[in-house]
Every structure is written in structure tokens, then in C-alpha cells.
């Protein structure tokens, strides 16, 4: 017996039991199992010690204290090591060495300062020798002149000259002769020499003083330092 043909109003797929076509199936509903979404931040996992037995709580507290002490000791050790390194580097630098113990490169500014200082010392030494040579012929007591801050400061006009030159000695002799005219206590007479050591100048004895007036020394250093 022939199966009846499906009419134009019959369902497209009668054998599916009334189910919707595959292309129009609805997505399955999300499962609601009570699980938190993956994007939810994890709950705080820090242990609430108040809920633990006393003996367990004490063990955990002791461990936390020990860990904190180790962290503190580590920080203190790092600070002490840094301080020791800085002290070592400072000592090496004072001896002109780098932190690795090798020689440090020369400091141009320090070298220039040393050269300037040495030039100033050389000038003062040569000027003192010239004073000793020409003071007597100029009628002056050389020791009294070298003990006099006022006289030494008056030599500022000679800084541009070479103290070892004959021109320097000639001009210095004339300067000393004029000086003793204005300051008789610096003459070679015994009484004048005695007065020299009891006036406004620094007292002295025989020989060249070891300290020079600040003004003259500063002027000489300024001249050779080019400042």
C-alpha cells in the first residue's frame, strides 16, 4: 500500500518528533552549580589563627616571627656591607687607587693646584734668598725684614718678576733702601734691630721665619694660579 504523500502544509521533518531544526537550536543554559566565575579574585587564604588549636597556633606564630627576624637580619647585613664598601673605596681614593686596587687616573685639577702651590713656594723661597743677599748693602737687617709682615706684604709689586733675576735684585735693593728710610727700626743698627722685634711686626730671631703673611702668599698663589 503506497505511503501518503506529504501535502504542502505538512511539517518539513515529521520524523523529528516536532523538534526544531538543527540550525535554530537554542544554546544550552549555563550550568548553575554554585561555582564562582573564573574571573572572580580568589578568596583571602590567610589562616585565621583564632580558629586553630593553641599548639598549632603557636607553631605558626613562631614561624612567622622567625621569618620576620631573618628578613631584618638580611637587610642589616646588606646595609653593613654597603657601608664597609663605601669606607674601603674612600680609603683607596685617599691613596689614589680605584675600588679594584689599580691606580686612579690623575686628577687634572688636583695636579694644577699642586703645580700652583709649588710655584708659589718657589717664588717665596727665591725672594727670601734675594732679600738676604741685598739687605746688607741696602743698610737693612735681613732678619728684621723677613720677620716683618708689613715689609713682606710690600713685595706684592714684585710678583710679576723673576726673583732669581738681576733685575729683581736691583729693584729689591732700591725698595729695601727706601723701606728702611721710612722704617728706621729695620736698619742694621743694633738698637733698630731690637726695636724691630718689639713692634707691630712678629717677633723673631735668627734665620728665616717659617710662616709668611697670608696676603703675600695669597697674592703669589693667585698670580701663579692665573685666577
C-alpha positions as CSV (number, residue, x, y, z in Angstrom):
1,X,0.0,0.0,0.0
2,X,1.6,3.4,-1.0
3,X,2.5,5.9,1.7
4,X,0.5,9.0,1.5
5,X,2.5,11.9,0.1
6,X,3.1,14.9,2.3
7,X,0.9,17.8,1.5
8,X,2.1,21.3,1.1
9,X,1.1,22.1,4.7
10,X,2.8,19.2,6.3
11,X,5.8,19.8,8.6
12,X,9.2,19.8,6.9
13,X,10.5,16.9,9.0
14,X,7.8,14.9,10.6
15,X,10.2,12.3,11.7
16,X,11.9,14.5,14.2
17,X,9.1,14.3,16.6
18,X,8.4,18.1,16.5
19,X,11.9,19.2,17.3
20,X,13.2,22.5,15.9
21,X,15.6,22.3,13.0
22,X,19.3,21.9,13.9
23,X,20.2,25.4,12.7
24,X,17.7,27.0,15.1
25,X,18.5,25.1,18.3
26,X,18.8,27.3,21.4
27,X,22.2,27.4,23.2
28,X,22.2,25.2,26.4
29,X,21.6,27.1,29.5
30,X,24.6,27.9,31.7
31,X,25.0,25.4,34.5
32,X,24.4,27.0,37.8
33,X,26.4,24.7,40.0
34,X,27.3,27.4,42.5
35,X,30.9,27.8,41.3
36,X,32.3,31.3,41.1
37,X,33.3,32.6,37.7
38,X,36.9,32.2,36.7
39,X,37.4,36.0,36.7
40,X,36.4,36.3,40.4
41,X,39.5,37.0,42.6
42,X,40.5,34.2,44.9
43,X,39.4,34.5,48.5
44,X,41.8,35.5,51.1
45,X,43.8,32.4,52.1
46,X,45.5,33.8,55.2
47,X,44.9,31.5,58.0
48,X,42.7,32.7,60.8
49,X,44.8,31.6,63.8
50,X,42.0,32.1,66.2
51,X,40.3,29.1,64.7
52,X,43.3,26.8,65.3
53,X,44.2,24.8,68.4
54,X,46.6,26.6,70.7
55,X,49.6,24.3,70.0
56,X,49.2,24.7,66.2
57,X,48.7,28.4,66.5
58,X,51.9,28.8,68.5
59,X,53.9,26.9,65.8
60,X,52.6,29.2,63.1
61,X,53.3,32.3,65.1
62,X,56.8,31.2,65.9
63,X,57.5,30.5,62.2
64,X,56.2,34.0,61.2
65,X,58.4,35.6,63.9
66,X,61.4,33.7,62.7
67,X,60.8,34.7,59.1
68,X,60.5,38.3,60.0
69,X,63.8,38.2,62.0
70,X,65.6,36.6,59.0
71,X,64.3,39.4,56.8
72,X,65.5,42.1,59.2
73,X,69.0,40.4,59.6
74,X,69.3,40.3,55.8
75,X,68.5,44.0,55.5
76,X,71.0,44.9,58.2
77,X,73.7,42.7,56.6
78,X,73.2,44.4,53.3
79,X,73.4,47.9,54.9
80,X,76.6,46.9,56.8
81,X,78.2,45.5,53.6
82,X,77.4,48.7,51.7
83,X,78.9,50.9,54.5
84,X,82.0,48.8,54.5
85,X,82.3,49.1,50.7
86,X,82.0,52.9,50.9
87,X,84.6,53.1,53.6
88,X,87.0,50.9,51.6
89,X,86.5,53.0,48.5
90,X,87.2,56.2,50.4
91,X,90.4,54.8,51.8
92,X,91.6,53.6,48.3
93,X,90.7,57.0,46.9
94,X,92.8,58.7,49.5
95,X,95.7,56.7,48.3
96,X,95.0,57.4,44.6
97,X,93.5,54.0,43.9
98,X,90.4,52.8,42.3
99,X,88.0,50.3,44.0
100,X,89.7,47.4,42.3
101,X,93.1,48.4,43.7
102,X,94.5,49.8,40.5
103,X,96.0,53.3,40.2
104,X,93.4,56.0,39.7
105,X,93.9,58.3,36.7
106,X,95.4,61.7,37.6
107,X,93.1,64.5,38.5
108,X,93.9,67.5,36.3
109,X,92.5,70.0,38.8
110,X,94.5,68.4,41.7
111,X,97.7,68.4,39.6
112,X,97.2,72.0,38.6
113,X,96.7,73.0,42.2
114,X,99.9,71.2,43.3
115,X,101.8,72.9,40.5
116,X,100.5,76.3,41.5
117,X,101.3,75.7,45.1
118,X,104.9,74.6,44.3
119,X,105.4,77.6,42.0
120,X,104.3,80.0,44.8
121,X,106.6,78.3,47.3
122,X,109.5,78.5,44.9
123,X,108.9,82.2,44.3
124,X,108.8,83.0,48.0
125,X,111.9,81.0,48.7
126,X,113.8,82.7,45.9
127,X,112.6,86.1,47.1
128,X,113.8,85.4,50.6
129,X,117.2,84.5,49.3
130,X,117.3,87.7,47.4
131,X,116.4,89.7,50.5
132,X,119.3,88.0,52.4
133,X,121.7,89.0,49.6
134,X,120.7,92.7,49.2
135,X,119.5,93.7,52.6
136,X,123.0,94.3,54.0
137,X,124.2,96.5,51.1
138,X,120.9,98.4,51.4
139,X,121.6,99.1,55.1
140,X,118.8,96.9,56.4
141,X,118.7,94.0,58.8
142,X,117.7,91.0,56.7
143,X,116.2,89.1,59.7
144,X,114.1,92.1,60.7
145,X,112.8,92.4,57.2
146,X,111.9,88.7,57.0
147,X,110.2,88.9,60.4
148,X,108.1,91.9,59.2
149,X,104.7,91.1,57.8
150,X,104.3,94.7,56.6
151,X,107.6,94.5,54.6
152,X,106.8,91.2,53.0
153,X,103.3,92.4,52.0
154,X,105.0,95.3,50.3
155,X,106.6,92.9,47.9
156,X,103.4,92.4,46.0
157,X,104.6,94.7,43.3
158,X,107.5,92.3,42.6
159,X,105.3,89.2,42.0
160,X,105.5,89.6,38.2
161,X,109.3,89.5,38.3
162,X,111.6,86.5,38.4
163,X,113.1,86.5,41.9
164,X,116.3,84.9,40.6
165,X,117.0,87.6,38.0
166,X,119.4,90.5,38.4
167,X,116.6,93.0,37.6
168,X,114.6,91.6,40.6
169,X,117.6,92.1,43.0
170,X,118.3,95.6,41.7
171,X,114.7,96.8,42.2
172,X,114.5,94.9,45.5
173,X,117.6,96.7,46.8
174,X,116.2,100.1,46.0
175,X,112.9,99.1,47.6
176,X,114.7,98.0,50.8
177,X,116.7,101.2,50.9
178,X,113.5,103.2,50.7
179,X,111.8,101.0,53.3
180,X,114.5,101.5,56.0
181,X,114.3,105.2,55.4
182,X,110.6,105.1,56.3
183,X,111.1,102.4,59.0
184,X,114.4,103.1,60.8
185,X,113.9,100.2,63.2
186,X,114.8,97.8,60.3
187,X,118.2,99.3,59.8
188,X,121.3,97.3,60.7
189,X,121.9,99.2,63.9
190,X,121.6,97.0,67.0
191,X,119.0,99.3,68.6
192,X,117.0,99.3,65.5
193,X,117.1,95.6,65.2
194,X,115.9,95.3,68.8
195,X,113.0,97.6,68.1
196,X,112.0,95.6,65.1
197,X,111.3,92.6,67.3
198,X,109.0,94.6,69.7
199,X,106.7,96.5,67.4
200,X,103.7,95.6,65.3
201,X,105.7,93.0,63.4
202,X,106.0,89.4,64.5
203,X,108.9,88.8,66.9
204,X,111.6,86.7,65.5
205,X,115.2,85.5,65.9
206,X,117.9,84.5,63.6
207,X,117.0,82.7,60.4
208,X,114.1,82.9,58.1
209,X,110.5,82.7,59.5
210,X,108.6,79.5,58.7
211,X,105.3,81.3,58.1
212,X,104.6,84.1,55.6
213,X,101.9,86.7,55.6
214,X,98.6,85.5,54.3
215,X,98.2,88.4,52.0
216,X,101.5,87.9,50.2
217,X,101.1,84.1,50.0
218,X,97.6,84.6,48.6
219,X,98.9,87.1,46.1
220,X,101.7,84.8,44.9
221,X,99.3,81.8,44.6
222,X,96.8,83.9,42.8
223,X,99.5,85.1,40.3
224,X,100.7,81.5,39.5
225,X,97.2,80.1,39.6
226,X,96.0,82.5,36.9
227,X,92.9,83.4,38.9
